[in-house]
Amino acid sequence: MKFKFGKIFLLGFGFFGVSVIWGVYNAFVPIFLSEKFGLAPEIVGFFMTLDNIAALFIQPPVGAWSDRLRTPLGRRIPFIIVGAPITALAFGFIPLAAVLPLFVACTSTLLLSAALWRTPVVALMPDITPSAKRSQANGIINFMGGIGTIIALQTGGTLYKLSPNFPFWLGSALVIVAALIVFFFVKEPTEYEQTEQQPNMFESLRAELTAKDKSALRLFLAIFFWFIGYSAVDTFFTLYAKNHLGINEGDGATLLSVFPLFFVLFAIPSGWIAARISRRIAISIGLVIVSLVLVLLYILPADILLTGLAPLPLVGIPLVEGGTRMLTIAGLMLIFGGTGWAFVNINSLPMVVDLVGLARVGTYTGLYYLFSTFSAIVGPNINGWAIKLSGGNYNIIMLIAPFFMLTALALMLGVKRGEAQSVAS
């Protein structure tokens, strides 16, 4: 098995397609629910967690199923060629739905079909990549996913002003193109590891719970905890910006945008660095960086955080109405935060799949999504209650988030497996 940059970039189009879909969905579906159908905010909030709930129950078992599947097209590709067209069709009909039941039918079809093929397309990466190169490959795939998110938000926002239909139709078209690229240009291995009895997802999880070496359990729990910390920032940052920093929601979103931007920019370098210093150390460094950034955002007064440092087009914020967009101290903190998050997020999936051999890559990819998705459901609720119990103090999220990040760091210190293997397994 040889590592080929071109093949990984082509595979990245699969993740690119998924990212475009969810970027547009998260940006504009709440608008439809609120303005088109008049739903209350709490109903909108619940509706927007349904994708994670669907993923929680579908993605992990589908990953294990794909490990066992044997077809002339391979074991991952069939899920993509079935799921992607259904996803594209359902997504394209969402803005056309004039009544709520039809809207729910379209979104439900989207959620189920997208969950069907996400784990298999991600599991293709370790299938075609030697163990020693999986961090680098995951960096490339996440880079492509980040580009998809940027296109969804930047181009989608422009198209939405022309017609609310256009961002969704763009997403549908790009998903079809992405799936075709993966189908025609990414070839699965023709031989797989065979085992006498392939354990399913729950059997694999039970085995790790009872194993003497708790590395896998520690890693899965670390993933759960650091995504709780991440969800605090991702979910509540614009409200933190409005209520604590005193800026409007639009500038808050712009300020936050430097975090994913620098995550994308450091996605590929973080994989290369981890290959040199080890994945565990890279993740640990990332958790320390993110924790320090969040603590500083909690400690420093709002007027200090909004101190301008230098002009920064696009992702800078105006400090006075109509003024020049500036990089602030808060923005600088988020640049470091996005960089640190790249070290964490890029190297975690390669660690998970290198806990086992190729025969169970889909199963363990599913377990990765089990813990990260469950965290995405639990996290916003924990942080929401914390804000409520603190009397509406949104700054509390910058104290809660590093607590969970540092808990994850403590767990990572005991992880002994998951590094690149000298011989691909």
N, C-alpha and C positions, 0 to 999 in steps of 0.2 A: 504494500500500500504506500503510494507516494503522495506527498503534500504538494498540491498545485493551487497557487493563488487564484488562477482564473476559474477553476472549478468551484472554489469556495465563494468567490464573488457571485458566480451564477446561482449557487445555492442560496446566497443571501437575498436574491430576489424573492424567494418564498417568504422570508421574514419581512422583507420590504412590503410585500402585498398585505400581510397581516397588519403591519404597523399603519399603513395608509387607512385601512378599514377602521381600526380602533381610534386613530387620530380624528377622523371625520365623525365617527359615532359619538365619541365623548364630547366633541365640541358642539355638535348641532342637534343631537337627539334631545338633550334637556330643553333646548329652545322650543322644539316642536311640542314636547310634553307640556311645557308651561304655557306657551302662547297660543298654540294651535288647539290644544285639547283642554286647557285650563286646569291642569292638575296642580294640587297643592305641593309646596316644596318638599314636604316629608315623603310624599308619594313619588315625586321625581327622584329623590335620593334613593329610595328603595329600588325603584325601577333600574337605576344606574348600577346597582350591585348585582343585578341578575346575570350579567355576563360572567362575573366571578363565581356565582353560585353554579351556573351551568358548567363552567370550566372545572370547578372542584369535583363534580360528579362524573364528568365525561372524559376529560383529558388524561387522568392517571390510568383508568382501565383501558383506554384506547392505546396508550403507549405500550402496555403489556400485551394487548391483542396484536399490535403490529410486530412485536418480537416473535410471535408464534405463526403469523401469517406467511404463507408461501404461495406466490403466484408467478406467472411468467414475467410480470412487470416488476416484481420485487415485493418487499413487505411494507414499504412506506409509501411508494408512489400511488398505489390504488386509493389510499385515503385522500391524497391530494387531488387526483383527477375526479373523484366523486364529490368531495367536499367543497373545493374551490368554485366550481360553476354554480352550485346551489347557493353558496355564500354571495357570489357576485349578483345573482338574480334577485335574491331576497333583499340585498343591500340597495339595489337600484330601485326597488319598489317602495322603500321606506318613505321617501318624500312625497310619493304619489298617493299614499293612503289617506283618504279623506275622513274616515271614521276610526275611532279608537280601536275597536275589535280587529279591523284589518291591519292597523298599525302594529298592534300587539302580535298578530300572526306573522307579519313580516320580520319584526325584530326577534321573535322567538325562533323562527326558522334560521335567521342569521346566527343567533347565539349557539344553537345546536350544531349547525353545519360548520361554523368556524372552530368550535371546540373539537370537532371530529378530526381536523387535519393539522392543527397547530403542533401537537406533540410529535406526530410522525415527521413533519418537515424539519423540526428542530433536531430530532433524533438522527436524521440523515447526516448531520455534521460529523458526529463521532463515527458513523458508519464508514465514511469515506476519508477520514482524517487519522493519521497515526497519532497515538497517544501523546507523544511529545510535542505535537503541534496544535493540540486542541484549544489551548488558551488563545493562541494567535488566530485560529480559525473562528472562534467564538467572538473575538474582537471584530473581525471582518463582518460577520453576520450581524452583530449589533450595530456596527457602523451603517450597514445597509438599512437596518430597521430604523435607525435614527434619521437617516435621509428620508425614509418613508413618512415618518412623523412630521418632519419639517415641511415636506411637500403638502401633507394633509392640512397643516395649520396655515401655512403661508399661501399656497395656491388655492386651497379650499376656502379660505376666508375671502379671497378676491372673487372667486367664482360664486360664492354664496350671495354676494352683493348683486350679481347679475341674475341669478336664479337659485333658490334653495335646492333645486334638483341637481344642479351641475356638480357640486362636490361629491355627491353620492354616485353619480354616473361615472365621474372620473375614477373614484375608488373601485367601482365594479370593473371598469375596463383594465385598470392596473392590476387587479387581482387575477384576471384571466391571462393577461400578458405574463405576469410573474409565474403562474402555474405552468404555462406553456414552456417558458424558459427552463424551469426545473425539469419538466417532463422530457424535453428533447435533448437537453445538454448535461444533465446530471444523471449518471448511471450508477445504480446501486451495485454493491458487490453481489456476485453470483453464488458465492459460497458463504455459509454462515456456520458459526459454532453450533454444535448440536449437544444437547444434554438429554439424559434419559427422561427426565421430567422437568419441564419448564415451569418454575414457580410463578404464580400470578403476583399481582402487586401486593396484596395483603399478606401472602405467604412470605414475600421478600421483606416486607416491613416487619413482620413478626420475627423473622430470622435475625434482623438487625437489632431488634429490641432485646433478644435473648443472647446475642453474641457476646463473647468475652471482651472483644475489642469494640468499644463504643464509639469509634471514630465516625461511622455513618450516622448514628443517632445524634451525636454532637453536631455534625455538619447540618443535618436536617433541622435541628432545633435552632442553630445559629441563623440559618436562612429564614426561618419563621420570625425570629426576633428582629433581625435587621430590616426585614420588610415591614414590620410594625413601625419601627422608627422612621423608615422612608415614607410610609403612608401618612404619617403625621404631617410631614412637610408637604407632600404632594397634594393632600386633600385640603389642608387648611391654610396654605401659605397666603393666598390672596386675601383671606379674611384677617390673617395676622398682619399683612401689609396695611390693610385699611384701618384696623382697630388699634394696632400697636405703633406702626410706623407713621400712620396718618396720611397715607397716600391712597389714591383711588384704585379700584379693582383692576382697571386696565394697566396702570403703571405697575401694580403688584404682579400681574401676570407677566409683563415684560421683564420685570426684575428677576422673576423666577426663571425666565427662559434661558438665562446664562447657565443654569445648572444642567439641563439636558444638552445644551449646545456643547459644553466642555466635556460632558460625558461622551458624546459622539466623537469629539476631536481626540480624546484619549482612549477610545475603545481599542484601537489597534495597538498603540504603544503599550497599554497596560498588559496585553497578552504577551508581548515580547519580553517585557520586564519580568513578568511572572515566570517565564520559561528560564530566566537566568537566576532568579533569587528564590524560587519555589512559589507555588500558588498560595499556600497557607500564609507565608510571610507577606505576599502582596496583598491578600485580603485583609490581613491584620493591620498593615500600614494604612490601607484605605479606611478601615473602620476607625482608626485613631484620628485620621485627618477629618473625616466627616463629623466625628464626635466633637472635636475641638472647634470646628466651624459652628456647629449648632450651639455649643456652650457660649461662644463669643456673641452669637446673635441674641442669646438670652441675656447676657451680662451687659453688653454695651448699650448705652442710652440711644433712643431713636434718633436724636439730633446728630450723634456721632456716626451712626450707621448710614445716615443720609448725607454725609459729607461728600462732596464731589471731588473726584481725583483727576479725571481726564475725560475729554469728549469721547463718546462711544456711540456711533450710529447704530440704529436698529434695536439693539438690546439694552442701550442705556436708557435712563429715565430723565425727564425734565424736572429740575428742582424748583423751577417757577413756571407758571403757565406760559406756554409758548417758548420756553427757553431751550437751550441746547441740550440734547440728550447726553447725560453724563454717566460715567462709571462711578458708582458710589462705593463706600467701604462695605456696605452690605452686598453689593454686586461682586466685589472682589472676594468676599467670603464665600459666595456661592460658586465662583469660578473654582476655588480650591475644593469646595464640596463636590462639584460635578466631577472633578478630576479624581478625588478619592473614591467616589461612588463607582467610577469605571474600574478601579482596582478590585472592588468588591464584586460587582455584578458580572463582570466579564469572566472572572476566573472561578465562579462558584459552580456553574453547570459542568465545566470540564472536570472539576473535582468529583462531582457526583457520578458522572458516567465512568470515571476511572476507578470507582470503587469496585466495579465488576468488569466482566468481559463483554465482548460484543453481543453475545447471545441475549443479554438482559439490558442493553442500552435503552431501549424504549421503555421498559418497566421503570428504570431508575430516573429517566427523564420525566416520566409520569409522577414519580414520587417527589421530584423537585417541584413540579407544578402543584402537587397536592399541598405541600407546606407553604409555598409562596402564595398560592391563591387563597388558602385558608387565612393566611396572615392579612391579605388584602380585604377580606371580609371582616375580620376581627379588629384590625388596626383602626380604621376610621371610627368605629364604635367606642373603643377604649379612649381614643383621643377626644372624641366628641363629649363623652361623659366627663373627662378631666377638665375640659374647658367649662362645662356647665357647673361642675362642683367648685371650680375656682372663681365663680362669679363672672364668667365671660372673659377671663384673662387669656387671650389668645397667645400671649408670650409663653404660656406654660408648655406649649408644644415643643419649644426649643429646649426645654428641660427634660421632657418625657422622652423625646426621640433619642438623645445621646444615652439615656439610661438603657434603652433597648439595644442600641448599637454596642455599648460596652458589655452588656450581657452576652451578646453574640461573640464579641472578642474573647471573653473568658472561655466560652465554649470552644472556640477555634484553637485555643492554645493546647487543647487535648486531642486534636485531630491528628492522627498518624498515617492515614491512608488518603488516597485521592490525588497523589502527585502523578506527573507524567511517567508512564511505564517505558522502560528501555526497549521493550518489544511490544508492538501493538497487539492488544488482546481482543 
